[in-house]
């Protein structure tokens, strides 16, 4: 593995476990088996590393959404939506990545708030485009109720995913799966065609 990639992997792990403020470049260098000044051959600063990891996490969420939609492209809308929700909710189970993603969204470093908000806004815009196309396809196929506004669907989708992501940090998989079934049944009942 290239040194840059190794530094990113270690940075992701340490930022996820300890947060931005409690992670030092010296810790990252030590874990990588290099001296701290060598990090500057790959990243201008700790902030640069963190922001690159933030963009990567956002890109990974987009890739997960794209893969989920492509994987279930021929399935009925209900199955596609359920699969998409499950995939987004279990993103947190990816080692370190899910915790990092949640930290960067909810608790950005104080001195990087503007930069992380810009990354989040860009990512949300990319996700919105995908979700809007998806909900419009659901309307065209008659799977969704006619009175369901596209923006209401998108807002509800985000709330469900955010809630499920939070629950991945509180419950073991069997309990999370049980809870997902309840959430799914209520969500689907609220959006499906009559």
FENRA-V966419 format. One record per residue. N is the residue number from 1. RES is the residue in one small letter. SS is DSSP state (h for helix, s for strand, l for the rest). OMEGA is omega as a letter, one per 30 degrees, with the letter a starting at -180 (none if undefined). D_FIRST is the distance of its C-alpha to the first C-alpha in whole Angstrom. Layout:
{{N RES SS OMEGA D_FIRST} {N RES SS OMEGA D_FIRST}}
//
This chain:
{{1 x l l 0} {2 x l a 4} {3 x h a 6} {4 x h l 8} {5 x h l 7} {6 x h l 6} {7 x h l 10} {8 x h l 11} {9 x h l 10} {10 x h l 12} {11 x h l 15} {12 x h a 15} {13 x h a 16} {14 x h l 18} {15 x h l 20} {16 x h a 21} {17 x h a 22} {18 x h a 24} {19 x l a 24} {20 x l a 24} {21 x l a 27} {22 x l l 26} {23 x l l 22} {24 x l l 22} {25 x h l 19} {26 x h l 20} {27 x h a 19} {28 x h l 16} {29 x h l 15} {30 x h l 16} {31 x h l 14} {32 x h a 11} {33 x l l 13} {34 x l l 14} {35 x l a 17} {36 x h a 19} {37 x h l 20} {38 x h l 16} {39 x h a 15} {40 x l l 18} {41 x l a 16} {42 x l a 14} {43 x l a 17} {44 x l a 20} {45 x l l 21} {46 x h l 20} {47 x h l 22} {48 x h l 20} {49 x h a 17} {50 x h a 19} {51 x h l 21} {52 x h l 18} {53 x h l 17} {54 x h l 20} {55 x h l 20} {56 x h a 17} {57 x h l 19} {58 x h l 22} {59 x h l 21} {60 x h l 19} {61 x h l 23} {62 x h l 24} {63 x h l 22} {64 x h l 23} {65 x h l 27} {66 x h a 27} {67 x h l 25} {68 x h a 28} {69 x h l 31} {70 x h a 30} {71 x h a 29} {72 x l a 33} {73 x l a 34} {74 x l a 37} {75 x l l 38} {76 x l a 41} {77 x h a 40} {78 x h l 41} {79 x h l 38} {80 x h a 36} {81 x h l 37} {82 x h l 36} {83 x h l 33} {84 x h l 32} {85 x h a 33} {86 x h a 31} {87 x h a 28} {88 x h a 28} {89 x h a 29} {90 x h l 27} {91 x h a 24} {92 x h a 24} {93 x h l 23} {94 x l a 20} {95 x l l 18} {96 x l a 18} {97 x h a 18} {98 x h l 22} {99 x h l 23} {100 x h a 21} {101 x h a 23} {102 x h l 26} {103 x h a 26} {104 x h l 25} {105 x h a 28} {106 x h a 31} {107 x l a 30} {108 x l l 28} {109 x l a 28} {110 x h a 32} {111 x h l 31} {112 x h a 29} {113 x h a 31} {114 x h a 32} {115 x h a 28} {116 x h l 27} {117 x h l 31} {118 x h l 30} {119 x h a 27} {120 x h l 29} {121 x h l 32} {122 x h l 29} {123 x h l 28} {124 x h l 31} {125 x h l 33} {126 x h l 30} {127 x h l 31} {128 x h a 34} {129 x h l 35} {130 x h a 33} {131 x h l 35} {132 x h l 38} {133 x h a 38} {134 x h a 37} {135 x h l 40} {136 x h l 42} {137 x h l 42} {138 x h l 43} {139 x h a 46} {140 x h a 47} {141 x l a 46} {142 x l a 49} {143 x l a 46} {144 x s a 47} {145 x l a 50} {146 x l a 51} {147 x l a 52} {148 x l l 48} {149 x l a 47} {150 x h a 44} {151 x h l 43} {152 x h l 44} {153 x h a 42} {154 x h l 39} {155 x h l 40} {156 x h l 41} {157 x h l 37} {158 x h a 35} {159 x h l 38} {160 x h a 37} {161 x h l 33} {162 x h l 33} {163 x h l 35} {164 x h l 33} {165 x h l 30} {166 x h a 32} {167 x h l 33} {168 x l l 30} {169 x l a 30} {170 x l a 33} {171 x l l 34} {172 x l a 32} {173 x h a 31} {174 x h l 35} {175 x h l 37} {176 x h l 35} {177 x h l 35} {178 x h a 39} {179 x h l 39} {180 x h a 37} {181 x h l 40} {182 x h l 43} {183 x h a 41} {184 x h a 40} {185 x h l 44} {186 x h a 45} {187 x h a 43} {188 x h l 44} {189 x h a 47} {190 x h a 47} {191 x h a 46} {192 x s l 47} {193 x l a 50} {194 x l none 53}}
//
